[in-house]
């Protein structure tokens, strides 16, 4: 059972954003979400998805197979009854079937893919409300980290079917920014590594480094968003270009304290921000831990929650400070996916009352092998 923290403690923990164009409306929304009782929110979402008339076709079709009445769920801890969420359900089914009928039709929005590290990609439909929820957390975090308005950004990340690519539109609109973009295909890198074609994987990395370097060398760029592995490749080959940036923002699951320290040193005093997330949900770094502290993250509560569990027993949370497997639960009005066992490991982190839910720290791959390479992401 997860040990949730007191949701009333939210006021002591947020790096609040002040007023006006600096994102105060996002901070207000997050403050409201932080006061949400997780058991009450669980009841709301479960009842919405299992409502006989307005529920989601996906879950209504499986309700009869469950050994319990999902409408009798009253507490977050009871979500363990559903068992681990099978990713196969998201690989072969129509993703819009996960959306409750109560959501207005016809459905209009994006279907996003996961990276496909553990098999064929999972596909998730994002309603406008889900996209906005994610965007609010991203914007709030970026403002708290010190990123300014009216600047020029370079986004060098997976785009196309990958949700992180949506940052180009989100940040351009919110920060009144000019956005350069470079596409990156993590699946191709993983395919090369999996096949033992390491020279070709290296060539592709060099291809990306050259594209990033060309923009940084010939255009005035303030901020760079990319993966930690790719940023480190650029920093080692063209450190003078990275040191000229006012800030960087990294995503992915490979960054270590050593990598972070090396990037900060090359950056030379600029903003060095990190986030952790995937298609199912995102977690933002707790800036209150300081630049030299552990890389700690909190989930976009209450729609996304995380805990760290025993590798051999997914129902047993690890003690705070211990390493285990990341377990994530999605509790959106338009997407319910309990107990997703991630491909990541992390330290279970006690936010100490600064946040209404526990966090994760020092995230890394659960398993790195030729069959499941991480590549540049």
Buried (B, 14 or more C-beta within 10 A) or exposed (E): EBEBBEBEBBEEBBBEBEEEEBBBBBBBBBBEBBEBBBBEBBBBBBBBBBBEEBBBBBBBEBBEEEEEEBBEBEEBBBBBBBEEBEBEBBBEBEBBBBBBEBBEEEEEBBEBBBBBBBEEBBBBBBBEBBBEBBBBBBBBBBBBBEBBEEBBBBBBBBBEBBBBBBBBEBBBEBBEBBBBBBBBBBBBBBBBBBEEEEEBBBEBBEEBBEBBBEBBEEEEBBBBBBBBBBBBBBBEBBBEBBBBBBBBBBBBBBBEEEBBEBBBEBBEEBBBBBBBBBBBBBBBBBBBBEEEEBBBBBBBBBBBBBBBBBBEEBEEBBEBEEBBBBBBBBBBBBBBBBBBBBBBBBBBBBBBEBBBBBBBBBBBBBBEEEEBBBBBB
